[in-house]
Amino acid sequence: MSRTEALPPAIESVVFDAAEIGRTVARLAAAIASENVGEPITLLGVLKGALFFTADLARALPAELDVRIDTIAVASYGDAKQSSGEVRLLKDASESVEGKHILVVEDIVDEGLTLTYLLRLLAGRRPASLRTCVLLNKPYRRRVQIRVDHVGLTAPDSFVVGYGLDYQEKYRNLPYLARLRDDVIGGLRRE
Ligand code: IMP
């Protein structure tokens, strides 16, 4: 983003710009490639938040790796400060995960409930391996301890949008990650 470009009024500031996101995705891709868990590897992107992250991560992996892409969609309910703890499956993976090397690709881990729900669900389907890659870690309000295999960046203790993350379905299209103004945040549905 150029310095002169105006931010949307609800945006407080840019937290991570497109260049920093790009460097982070490249670093994560290199770590995933060097892990050599076995092939093929399925990137299971969690919709909608990890839409762009999954696409960029897939393209940053070495071309010689056998990479498959699938998506799963969940919703959790609550407000920006705390979720209700209820996570629902909105759309299941298209392909069976049994016997496959699955890498769950998620936008952000905050309380940890969404990823815990997904890992429980997927582990019951007997994948060959089940690992996790999260772009943003918010360690401030964990309600369940969870092991994340690959973590991109530590987010500030505030609500962030952009690069797939939304506030009431807005701002997913921003090419950077930004802090939303505190006075803007009200009730919301998180998915
Ligand atoms: P958790 O269950 O609290 O770990 O929440 C994970 C989900 O909540 C993520 O997949 C996001 O969709 C959503 N979420 C948590 N924090 C933020 C944020 O700062 N901005 C946008 N979405 C968020």
Boltz pocket constraint, residues with backbone or C-beta under 6 A from the ligand:
constraints:
  - pocket:
      binder: B
      contacts: [[A, 49], [A, 76], [A, 80], [A, 83], [A, 106], [A, 107], [A, 108], [A, 109], [A, 110], [A, 111], [A, 112], [A, 113], [A, 114], [A, 115], [A, 138], [A, 158], [A, 159], [A, 160], [A, 161], [A, 165], [A, 166], [A, 167], [A, 190], [A, 191]]
      max_distance: 6.0
